Amino acid sequence: MDRVNMANDKNRRGFFRIYDEVNLFYKKIDEKLLTEPHSLFDIILHHPSLSSDIEMISHDSELLSLDLEKISLDSKGAVTQIQENETHNVNISASGMAFICEGALNEGDYLIIKIVLVSSMAVIVTYGQVVFCEESQSRSNRYPYFVGVHFVDLKDEYRELLINHVDKKRRQHRWINGLLLASVLMVIAAPDVVFNLSVELLHFLFERFVEFSHIAFEVIELTLDRLIEHFFHTNLKNTQLIVFYILLSFVVYGLYWLWRVLPPFCRHSKEKLFASYAHKKASLLYFWREQSLFNKIKLVVVGIAAMTLYILFGI
């Protein structure tokens, strides 16, 4: 995406890309709006009520309209008040972005784009030109298209904001990826040790959980005994019967609550898992497509060599 439509930019520089979560809004516009004295970009910033038809991508609801009257911007472009929206995974840099969407776009189409960075709640409004639009390899029924957009006429303050945001995210990713790599290497180097440590840790946590649950039950039962004896002046047998039925009511209510909450939670988790899998698959395919032939060969050779060495010497 960074390499497309940039040939005429004498000040072009390379920008790092990251995968991030944003609130994304866009609408297809006519190319002539980019050259008009009073562009749609300025109209949206100064007349937010006119932007109610800008489309929002959301995973859990249909395309909604953006109500910019509920958003107030300071001089740095930060969002001070905004409705809570579902996030969307994108591949973004200071020069463009790629994302999956519901409707097909044509190469060369121009878009008005609004991006809200979830981590910093900063807002970016700019134009974009569609670089490519193809069927998503993730086989998502809701978002069947994968779109690449190159930012057009991105203001300097927004570009710097994106550069700083990407640099910050890349530093965080380095730490996370380093920990993941260390964990993977540990599992590969000593799988039996890792397995034994994991089993012992789970056993320790289970024992602590059972112990804590027993203590909590005893405390609740003793407290109920004292309260019932104090307020109702019952004997030991009646007190124990009353406490038993109270605790039984708590258990029945807890099971009923799980019956109501657990199935929707499982369905929601399943949908999130499949959506995450589809996004990761599309991201990997996008990453692979962007590599040169030499880099592709290098990745394949390194992967085969690593697997061969592990099979020969690691097992």
N, C-alpha and C positions, 0 to 999 in steps of 0.2 A: 504494500500500500504506500509506503514512503517513497518508493522508487517511481511511482506513476504520476504523470502530470506535473512533474517537478523540473523538467528539463530546462524550462525557460526561467527558472528562479535562480538568479546569479548568486544569491546569498544562501542557497540551499545547504543544509547541514543534516547530518544523520541524527535521528532521534531513536532512543530506545523505546521498545513497546512492552507493555505489561498487560496482563489479564486482570481486570478489576470489575467491581460492581458499581453501577451508576443508575440513576434515574434518567431515562433517555426519552426525549421528545423530539419529533421531527415532522416536517410537512414538505411535500414537493412544491416547488415554486418555479416561476418562469425565469429564464436567464436574464431578462432585461431588468429585473428588480435589483440585480447586483450593481448596475451602472446608473440607476436613477438617483437623483440628488437626495431624495428622501426615501431611503431604502426600507424594506420590511424590517431589517435589523434594528434601525433606529425607531421605527414605529412600535415594535414590540417592547423596547426598553422604556419608551416614554408614554405609550398608550397600552398598558397591559390588558385592558379589557377587550382589545381587538384580537387577541391571540387565543381565543377560546377554542378554536378548531385545530390547534396543533396537536398532533397525535402523540399518545404516550404508549410505550411498549410496557406491558405488564405480564408477568407469568401467571398470575392467579386471577386475573379479571380481564374482561374484554378491553379493546382499545378505548381509552377514556380521553376526554378533552382536558387540557391543562388550564387551570384557573389561575392565571398570573395575578389577579387582583388580590390574592391571598399571599403573595410573595413580595417582600420588600427587600430591595438590594441596596447595599452600601457602596461606597466608591470603589471598593476592592472586588465587588462582584460576589460577596458572600450572601448566602440565604439566611435571613433572620427569622422568617416564618414561612412554613410550607406544610402542606398537608402530607401525611405519611403515605408513601407509595411503595409498591414492591420494586425491588431492585432488578437490574438486568445485567447479565455478564457480557462484557465487551472486551475486545482487544484494542487498546488505545495508546496513542503516542501524541506528541506535540504537533504532528503533521496530519494525522488521520486516525481512523478507527474502523473496526470490523465488528459486525454483530449479526445475529440471526433475527429475522423479522417475519411478519405474517404475509405481507403483500409483496409482489414482485416489483422491482424497480429496473429501469433501463440504464445501461451504461451511458454516462454523460448527463443524466438527470441532475438537477440542482435541488438541494434541500436547505431549508432553514432548520437548524439543529439547536436544541437546548440540552445541556448535560449538567446534571447535579451530581457532583462527586460525593458519594455516601460518607466516606471517612472524614472529610473536612467540611461537608455541606457547603461547598463553594459551587457557584453556578457559572456556566460558560455558554454564551450564545454566539453562534457563528453560522456561516454558510458552509455547505459541503457539496462536493461533486461525486457522484457515484462512479467508482472505478470498475467494479464488477458486481454482478448479481447472478448467483447460480444456486442450484438446488443444494440444500444443506445435506451433508453426508450423515448427519445425526438422525435422519428419518423422523424428525419431529413433525407431528400432525399439525400442531398449532403454529410453529415457526419453521416453515419448510424452505425458507430462502436464507442464504448467507450473503451479506452485503459488505462491500468495502467502500469506504468514503474517504476522500481526501479533503481536508479543511481548506476553504478558500477565504482569503482576506481575514485570517484570524488575527485579532488585535494582539499587540505585543504583550499587554498585561496578562491576557489569557494564555498566550503561549508560554510565558514565564511561569504562570501558575501551573500549567500542565507539566512543564519540565521539572519543577520542584516536586510536584506530586508524584511523578514517575520515579524520580530519584529516591524519594522517601520510600516508596513501595518496593523498589528494587533492593534497597538496604534491608528492609524487613524480610523480603523473600530470600535474601542471601542467608540470613540467620536461620530461617525456617528450613530452607533446603539443606543447609549444613547439618542441622539436627537430624533431618530425615535421612540424609546420606550416611551420617554416623550410625544411626539406628540400623539401616539396611546392611552396612558393612559389618556391624556387630552380629546381626542375625546370620549373615553369610559365613563369617569367620568362626562363630561358635554357636551353632543353632541349639545344641543340647543344653548349654549353659543358659542361654536366653529362655528356653522353654522351661527349665527347672525354676529359674528366678520368677518367671511369670506365674507359674503354678503356685509357688510359695507366696507370692504377693497376693494373688487372688484368694488363697486359703486364709492368709492373715486378715485381709479385708472382710471376708465372709465371717470369720470368728468375731471380729470387732463389731460387725453389724448385728450379729445375733446377740452378742453381749449387751450392746447398747439398746436393742429392742427389748430384751428381757428387763433391763433396769428401768426403761421408760414405762413398760407395762406395770411393773411393781409400783412405781411412783404414782401412776394414774390410779391404780386400784386402791392403794393405801389412802390417797387423797379423797377419792370418792367414799371410801369407808368412813373416814373421819367426818366428812361433810354430811353424809346421810345420818350418821349417829347423832351428830350435833343438832341438826335441824328437825329430824323426825323422831328422835329418841327411840329407835328400833333396837331389837336385840340382835345378836350376832347372826343368827340364821336368816332373819328377814333382811338384814343389811347385805349379806352375801348374795341373796337372791336378787335384790334390787340392783346391786352392782353388776351381777352377771348379765341381767337383761339390758342394762345400760351399755355395757361393753359389747354385747351381742348386737345391739342397735347400731353402734359405731361400725362394727365389722360389716353388717348388712349394707349400711349406707356407703361405706368405702367400696364394697364390691359393686354396688349399683353405680357409683361414680366412675369406677374403672370401666364398667360396661358401657357407659355413655361416652367416655372420653377416649378410651384406648383405641377402638376401631377408627374413628376419624383421625386420630394422631398417626396411626399406622398408615392409613391411606395418604395422609399429607406427607409423611416421611417417604413413602414409596414414590410419590410424584416428585418430591424434591430430589430424591436419589436418581431417578431416571432423567430429570432435567439436568442435574449436574453431570451425569454420564454423557448425555447428548452434547452438552457444552464442551466438556473436555475432549470428546471425540472430534468435534468440529474444530476446536482450537489446535489439536495435534495435527489434523489434516491441513489446516491453514499454515501451521508452522512448517510442515513437510513440503507443502507446495511452494513456499517462499524460499526454500533452500536451493542453492545452485547444485548442479550435477555432482561437482566435486565434493561438496559438503554432504550430499546424500550418500555417496559412496563411502565417505569417511565414517559417517554414523553407522552404516551397515557393517563395515569392517570392524570398527571398534566394538560394536555389540556382539558380533559373532566371536571375536577374539576373547572378550570378557566371559561369555558363556562357555567357550571351549576350555579356558583356563580353570574356570570354577568346576566344570565337570571332571577335568583330569586331576586337579590337585586339591579342590575344595571338598569333594565328597569322600 
